[in-house]
C-alpha cells in the first residue's frame, strides 16, 4: 500500500488541481472518509453514510467551476490532502477537505485550512469563510470550532436519494453552516 508520510511543514507544496488529477483526488477523498483505513480514523463517516463520498464527475466539476479551485497538498510529491475553495462574493466556501488517513494526527489539517484561509483572504479579499458539516459529526464540528469557526444553526437537508453523496444510514442527516471571519490584516 502506498502510505502517505507525516510531512513536515517545509516539505509541503500546494497547487491547483487539473483534470489529470481527478483519479488520485477521488482516491484520497474516498480513503479519508469511506475507505477501510478511514474506519480507524476520526474522519470516518461510515456510521452515517455508505457508498461513495465523491466521484470523478463531482471532482472534475469542482476543478472546472468558475470561481472554484481544488487545492492539492503534496509532501515529497505524494498527495496527502486536498480542499476546495470557491469564491462566493464577500465570502469563500471551503469544502472537499480530505487528509489521507496515514497523514492524520500530525497537524497537517491545521496547516491546510490555514493556507486555504490565507488564500481566500489574499486572492479574493474574502471577509469570511463558510463550510457545511453534517450535524451528527460533533467531533469534527468541535475541531472546526477550535480553529475559530462558529455554528450558525442554519441547516440544509441532506440530499437523500442522490447516491453521488453516499447512501444514508439514518434518516435525520442535515448540514449546518459554519462561518469564520477572516482577519484582513493577517
N, C-alpha and C positions, 0 to 999 in steps of 0.2 A: 504494500500500500504506500502511496506517495503521501507521506505525512508532512504537514506544514510545520515549520520551525517556530519557536518562540523568538520573534525578531527583536533586536534592539532597535530603538528609535532611529539611529543613524543609518540603519540598513533598509529603511522603508522607502519605497518610491510610490508615488501616486500618479495615475494617468487616467484620461478619459477612455472608456471602453469603445471599441468599434464592433462592427458586425462580425469580425473574425473572432471576437472574444465571447460570443454568446454561449457556446457549449461549456467552456470552463466556468463561466459565471453561473449557469444553471446548476452545474455540479456543485459548486461552492454553496449556493443558497440551499439546495436540497440537503447537503451534508450538514449544514448548520442547523436546520430546522426540522428535517424529517428523516434524515438518514439514520442508520443503525448507530453510528458514532454519536449522533446528536442526542439519542435517548439517554446517554450517560451525562449529558451536559444540561445546564440550567436553561439553555435556549430552546430546548425541545418543545414542540407543540403537539407531540404525539398523543397526549391525553385529550387534546381539544380537536385536532384535525388529523385526518388520514389523507392518503393520496399525495398529490404533488403540492409543492409550495409555489412553484412558478414553472413556466415552460419557455421554450426558445422564442416563441412568438411574443410572449409577455416581456421578456428581457430585451428583445430587439425593439419593441415599441418604446420602451424607456430610453434606449440609446438614441433612437431616431426622432423622438418627440421634440417639437420646438421648445426651447427654454428648459430642456431637461438634459441631464448628463448622468451617466453611471460611472462612478469613480472606482477604479480598480486599485487595490493596495497590494504591492508585491514586496516580498523580502527575498533578496538574492534571486530575483527572477521567478519566485514561486508565488502564485496567487494565494493570499492569506485572508483577504477581506474585501468587501465592496460596500458601496452605499449609493443611493440615488439622491440627487439634488435637483429640484425643479423650481424655476423662478416663477413665483406667483405674485406679481405686483410688489407690494411693500414687504412681502414675506417670502420665505423659501420653504419648500416641503422637503423633508428628509424621510427617505424610505429605503426599502430593499436592502437593509443593513444586515450584513452577514459577516461573521468571523468564523473561519474554519475551526471545528472542534479542537483540533490539535494545537491551535494557536490561542485558545481562550485561557483566561486566567492570569495573563501576564501584563495586562494594561493596554493591549492593542486596541480594544474597543474604545477606550477613553481617547486615545490618540486619533483614531479615525473620526470620531464625532467632533472632536475639537478642530480637526482640519476641515471638515465639512462646514462647520460654523464659520471658520475663518474665511473660507472661500465664498460662502453666501454673503457675508458682510463685505469683503473686499471687492468681489467681482460684480455683485448685483446691488450693493448698498442695502441689503435686506435688514430690516429692523427687528424681525422676528423669524424664528424657525418653527415650523409646525411638523407634527407627525401624528400618526394614528396607531394605537396599540390595542390589541384585543383586551377587553376589560378584565378577563379572567387571568391575565398574565401579571399578577400582582408583584412578583419578584422583579420582572422586567420594568414595570412602571416605577417601582421603588428605585431601581438603578438609574433610570432617567431623571427621577426627582433629585437624586443626589448630584446630578450634573446640571441642575438648575431648571429643569422642565417642570411645568405645573399642570395639574389636571384641570380641565375646563368643565367637565361634566357634560360636554357636548358629545352626544353619541350618534353613531351611524350604524345602521343594521349590517350584519354580516351578509354577503351576497349568497344566501342559500340557493342551491340549485345550479350554481356556476362552479363546476368541478375544477376550473382553472385555478381556483383559490383553495382547493382542498375539499375533503369530504368531512363535514362537521360531525363530531362525535357527541354533540349535545345541541339542544335547541335554544340556548339562551346567549349565543355569542353576539357581541357587538364591539365596535371600535370606539375608543374615546380619543378625542383630540387633545394632544399635549402641546404646549406652547412654551417657548423660551424667548425672552427679549435678548437681542444681541447688542452688546455694548459697542457703539460705533467708534469708540476711542481705542478699542483693543487692538 
